[in-house]
Amino acid sequence: MSLDQKFQDAADRVKQLQKRPSNEDLLQLYALFKQGSEGDVKGSRPGMLDLKGRAKYDAWASKKGTGSDAAKEAYVALVDRLTG
């Protein structure tokens, strides 16, 4: 199975989780998925009143410079840990 197939499989499996991951794990899932699928963060950081948007932006920005394949591998590993 190719890395892209594993990545897509992990994205499908994460939707089937029995219990909600911690906020930290959710942010990591978001950041790694976005970095793996879109690359470095784009746009400006949300304002002070958009706490959720700001947290998601910051999590994604923390992955800046991480290669697509590395982000996909980390995403798959995190999903494996959460589903295992």
Secondary structure per residue as TSV (DSSP state, phi and psi in degrees):
chain	resnum	aa	ss	phi	psi
A	1	M	-	360.0	131.7
A	2	S	-	-73.3	163.6
A	3	L	H	-60.3	-40.4
A	4	D	H	-63.5	-37.5
A	5	Q	H	-67.6	-41.9
A	6	K	H	-62.2	-40.7
A	7	F	H	-62.8	-46.6
A	8	Q	H	-65.8	-39.6
A	9	D	H	-61.9	-43.0
A	10	A	H	-64.1	-39.8
A	11	A	H	-62.9	-36.4
A	12	D	H	-71.3	-41.8
A	13	R	H	-66.2	-34.1
A	14	V	H	-64.9	-26.3
A	15	K	T	-73.5	-15.2
A	16	Q	T	-100.8	7.5
A	17	L	-	-57.5	138.6
A	18	Q	S	-74.6	-37.2
A	19	K	S	-125.0	152.3
A	20	R	-	-70.2	128.4
A	21	P	-	-65.8	164.1
A	22	S	-	-63.5	161.5
A	23	N	H	-58.2	-39.0
A	24	E	H	-63.6	-43.8
A	25	D	H	-65.4	-39.3
A	26	L	H	-61.3	-42.8
A	27	L	H	-65.7	-39.2
A	28	Q	H	-65.5	-42.3
A	29	L	H	-58.5	-46.9
A	30	Y	H	-60.5	-50.5
A	31	A	H	-63.0	-44.7
A	32	L	H	-68.7	-37.8
A	33	F	H	-63.8	-47.8
A	34	K	H	-64.5	-42.2
A	35	Q	H	-65.3	-40.6
A	36	G	H	-70.0	-32.7
A	37	S	H	-98.1	-28.1
A	38	E	H	-121.7	-15.6
A	39	G	-	90.7	-158.6
A	40	D	S	-60.1	150.7
A	41	V	-	-57.7	144.5
A	42	K	-	-124.0	161.9
A	43	G	S	83.9	-177.9
A	44	S	-	-99.1	157.4
A	45	R	-	-68.7	133.2
A	46	P	-	-58.9	158.3
A	47	G	-	-69.3	171.8
A	48	M	T	-59.5	-30.1
A	49	L	T	-82.3	-14.8
A	50	D	-	-95.2	76.5
A	51	L	H	-63.6	-43.6
A	52	K	H	-65.5	-48.0
A	53	G	H	-61.2	-39.0
A	54	R	H	-66.5	-41.5
A	55	A	H	-64.8	-41.7
A	56	K	H	-65.8	-43.4
A	57	Y	H	-60.5	-47.3
A	58	D	H	-62.8	-39.7
A	59	A	H	-63.6	-44.7
A	60	W	H	-65.6	-43.6
A	61	A	H	-61.0	-29.8
A	62	S	T	-67.6	-16.1
A	63	K	T	-95.8	4.3
A	64	K	T	-53.2	132.6
A	65	G	T	91.4	-12.5
A	66	T	-	-73.6	130.6
A	67	G	-	-66.8	155.5
A	68	S	H	-57.0	-47.2
A	69	D	H	-64.2	-41.2
A	70	A	H	-64.1	-40.6
A	71	A	H	-66.4	-40.8
A	72	K	H	-64.0	-42.3
A	73	E	H	-63.6	-42.1
A	74	A	H	-65.6	-38.4
A	75	Y	H	-62.9	-48.7
A	76	V	H	-60.4	-42.1
A	77	A	H	-63.3	-41.1
A	78	L	H	-66.3	-42.8
A	79	V	H	-63.6	-40.8
A	80	D	H	-59.1	-42.4
A	81	R	H	-65.2	-40.9
A	82	L	H	-73.5	-29.4
A	83	T	H	-94.5	-14.0
A	84	G	-	-85.3	360.0
